[in-house]
Amino acid sequence: MPTVEELLGNEAEYLLSHECQTFSKDDLHVPGPDFVDRVYKSTDRSPVVLRNLQSLFNHGRLGGTGYLSILPVDQGIEHSAGASFAPNPSYFDPENIIKLALESNCNAVASTIGVLGSVSRDYAHKIPMIAKINHNELLSYPNTHDQIMFGSVKQAYNLGAVAVGATIYFGSKESNRQIQEVAQAFQYAHELGLGTILWAYLRNPVFKTAYGDYHLSSDLTGQAIHLSASLQADIVKQKLPTLNGGYHAFGFGKTHDKVYSELTSDHPIDLTRYQVANSYMGRAGLINSGGGSSERDLNEAVKTAVINKRAGGMGLIMGRKAFHRPMKEGYEIIQAVQDVYADESITIA
């Protein structure tokens, strides 16, 4: 397996030597072995929630580090089963999804109520499960883009999940309803003792322009993360930012000039540090998504992990880069990402 430096190529020094001059790392609530005791225990979460969160942090190769490596496979609904599993048809069988997460020594597997429920008696005691309760249904014509409830918190509880997951399309015309639905679901999940993970995506066709895709803008994704923490998400999943200035590009909402002059820069670690700052300075752990599959999956996954870790993030949730490949190759990509978080020489910038 190539080293991290080799996989980063000519960006190695740029990413591994950067020192953040925006938000000091000393002001962050950074991941660590004591994160549940140091951060979550101060909240209004019940002892049962703390126990389930601790089980998530204790499992797998990164167990006890405070970092998370999660395999998410809800694409059978989000992208159609054919689009998701045709590259590797064995994953039409949900058991193989769980086996990949186990073989890769992940902290947890995140999937649909249907996938997890179909094998929960065999595996809920072997690996923490995160049950996704809402999805974007893409069979109607013409396609609509809306997150609707496919399952309930009680179903997630009954199948043995340690946490529920949900998505909100912030910026969409349906977001007000989604916010209310997820707020109620997360409240109930915490009452039952489950952790909560929010996929905090932006979704508005206006955000994608000839000048850049502002769905990946640090200021807009940062605000989505801040709203997620306000909804009491214990962990927030967000895409890695690649640009900034969404508020200025569209002339809406409210922001401050210091966001762009002092609190961010054009460096990817600084753009991601602004996301961490919006997660209550790391109190709601930020995990970035691995993105779609390509020929450079291994290099891109390691680069994303380095940026997330050095920014103060909590880990990576990576699906398509792994399950679109034969299990051995998917395993190797997940292991390479875990290597980044296990490497104590890769520090917070």
N, C-alpha and C positions, 0 to 999 in steps of 0.2 A: 504494500500500500504506500503511495507517495506521501511525503510529509505535508503538513499544513502549508509550509512555505512554498513547496513545489506546486501544490494545488492552487495557491493564490497567484503564483507566477510573478509578473512584474508589479502586481499590486501588494505584494507581501509587506514591504516596508511601510507603504502608505497606510495600510490597515493595522499592522501590528505595532507600529511605533507611534501612532497618533495619540496626542494628549488633548483631552476635551477642555476647552476654555470657556464653555458656556455655563452649564450647570456642573458644579464640582461633584465628583464621585462621593465626597464626604457627606454630602447632603442627601444622598440616595439611601433608600432601604434596599440594600443589595441582597441577592440570593445567597444563602448559606445554609449549613446544616441545621441551624437553629431558627430558620425563618418562621415556622409555625409558632414557636414560643416567643420569638422577638417581635413579630408583626401581627399575625392573625389572632393571637391570644388576647391582644389589646382591644379587639373589636367586640361587637355584640353577637358574634357567632357562638353557637352552643358547643358544649364539649363533644357532642356527636359529630358536628361539622368539623371540628378540629381533628378528631380522630380520623375521619375519612380523608381530610386533606393530608394528614401526616402519612397515611397509607399510600397516597399518591406519590408523595415525595420520598418515601422509603423504598419504593419498588424499583427493580431493574438495575442496570449497570450504573446509572447516575444516582441511585438511591443514597440518601444521606449527604448529598452535595448541595441541595437547594435548587438544582437545575432539573428541567423536565425535557424528556424526549418522548413525544406522543405520536402514535400512528393514527391519523384520521382517515377514515374511509366512509364518507357519506355520499360519495360521488355517484353511486348507483341511482340516486334520486336527482341530485343536483346537475348531473351531466348526462344522464341516461346510463343504464347498465351496459349497453353496447359500447358507448364511447369510453366508458371507464374500464371495462374488463376485457374487451376484445383483444387488446395487446397481450394479455396474459389470462386466458379463460379460466384458469384454476380458481381465480378469485370470484367467480360467480358463486362458488360455495363459501358461505360466510366463515366456515371453520378455518379456511386457509388464511383469511384476514387475521384472525386471532393467532394462528400459528406464526405468521410473519412477525407480529408484535412480540410474541414470546421468544421466538428465535433471535430476534434483534435485541432482546433484553430491554424493551422500552419501559418507561414508567407506567404507561397506560395505553389503551386502545380506545379511540372515540369513533362511534358509528351510530347507525340508526337504531331505533327501538326494535325494528324487525331483525336486523343483523344480530344484535346482541341478544335479543330474546330467543333467537333460534338455537343458540348454543350456551346460554347462560348457566344452565345446571352443570355443564362440564367445565366451564372456564371462569366463572365469576369469582371463585376462590383462588384462582391461579394468577390473575392479572387484573389490576383495577380497570373498571369499565366506565366510560363517560358516554352517557346516552344523549344523543342529539334529539331534541323534541320538536324542532320546526325545520322546514326545508322550503326550497324554491322548486315548485312543480313545473316541469318543462314539457308536458305532453299536450297541453291545450294549444290550440292554434287560432290566431297567432300567439306566439309565446308571450307570457306575462312574466314580470319579475317581481315576485312577492314572497315573503317568508310566511308560511302558514303552518299551524300546528298539525303535526302528524302523530304525536303521542303526548302522553301526560307525564307529569312529575311522578305521580303514583306508580305508573308503569315502570319508570326508571328505578324507583325505589324497590319495587317488587322483583325486578330481575337481578338485583344485587349491585347496581351501579354505585360508585362512590361520589359521582357528580353528574349534573346535567349540563348539556351544552345547548346554546341557542344562538341564532343569528339575527341581527338587526341590520337592515339596509338604511343606514343613516343618510339623509339627504334625499331619500325617495319620498314620493307623495304618500306612500303607505307607512312611513316610519312612525307617525304618531300612534297608530294602532299597534304596531309591533312593539314599541316602547312600553305601552301599557300591558300588553300580553306578557312580555318577558319580565317586566317588573313583578307582576303577580305570580308568575311561575317561579321566579327566583326567591321570592318571599316564602312560598310554600316549600320549595326545595330546602331552604335553610331550616324551616320548621321541622322537616322530616330528617334533617341531619346530613343533607347532601351538599357538596360543594357546587359552585356555579362558575361556568366558563362561557364568556360571550365572544362570539365571532363578530367583531365590530367593523363591518365593512361599509364602505361608501358605495352608493349606487344612484347615479343620476346621469343620463346621457349627456347633459350639458357639460359635465366635468371632464369629458374626453374631448380634447381640442387638437388642432393641428400643431399647437405649440407644446403639447405635453398632456399626459394623462393625470389629471389632478385627483383621481381616485387614490393616487399614491403620494399626494402632497403631505408634507410633514405637519403643516398647520391644521389641515382638515382632518387627517387621520388622528392627529393628537387630540382634537376636540371630540372625535368619536370615542376615543379611549377614555377621556375625562367623563363623558356621559355614561360610559359603561361602568366606571368606578362608582359613579353616582347611583347606578342601579344595583350596587352591591355585588358586582361580579368579583369573584375571588381571583380570577385569572382572566386576562383579556387577550384574544388572538387578533392580530392585525397584520396587514401586509407591510413589507419593508418599504419605507419611503424612498423615493428616487428623485424628488424635486420639492419645491416649496412655493409659497405665494398663492395658494388657492383663494384665499379671501380677496386678495388684490386683483386676481385674474378675473373674478366675476363680480366684484364690487358689492358683496352682500355680507351680512352678519357684522360682527364687531371684532376687532383685534387691536394690536398695539404695535407701533413701529419697532419696539425693542425685541419683539418676537423674531424679527428678521435681521436686526443689526447686532444684537448681543446674545440672544438665547438660542440661535441656530447659526450654522454656516452651511456651505455647500458640501461639506464632508459627510459621507453616509453615516458615520458614527454619530456625528453631531445631530443630524436629522433624526436619527433613531433615539438619541438621548432626549430630544424634545418629546417624543412619544412616551418614554419612560417617565419624564417629569409630569406628564399629564395623567399618568396612572397613580396619582397621589404620591409622586416621587418614589414609585416602586412598591407601594403598599399593595396594589393590585398587580400581580406579576404580569409582565408583558412577554407573551410568546409570539414570535413572528412566524408566518406561514412559509413553507418551502417553495411555493409557486408551482407552475406547470412543469411538465416534463419536456426535456430537450436533450440534445446530444451531449451537452456539458453539465449534466445533472450533478455529478460528483463535485466538480469545481464550484458550481453555483451554490450548492447546498453548504459546502464548507465556508464559502465567502459569507453567506447569510448568517451562519452560526457565529462566525468571528465578529461580524458587525453587531449582532444582537447581544452577544456576551460582553463585548467591550463597551457597549452603550449602557449596560446595566440591566439588560433583559434577563428573562428567566428560562429561555430555552426555545426550542423549535418544535413546531407541529407540522410534520411532513408526510404527505400521502402519495401523490401521483409520481413523484420522483422515485419512490420505492416500489409501489405495487404495479406500475406500468412495465416493470422489468421482471425477469425471472427471479425467484425468491433469493437465490444466492447473491445476485447483483443488488437487489433491493436491500438485503441485509448489509452488504458492504457499504452502501451509501449511508444508511442509518448509523452504522458503526463509525464512519468517518466524522459524522456530525457529533456523535457522542465523544469522540476523541477530543474535539475542540473544548467541550465543557469539562472534560476530565483533566485537561492539561492546565496545571496551575501556573504555568509560565505565560499563558494568555490571560492577561489581567484586565480589569475594568479601566477604561481610559480616563 
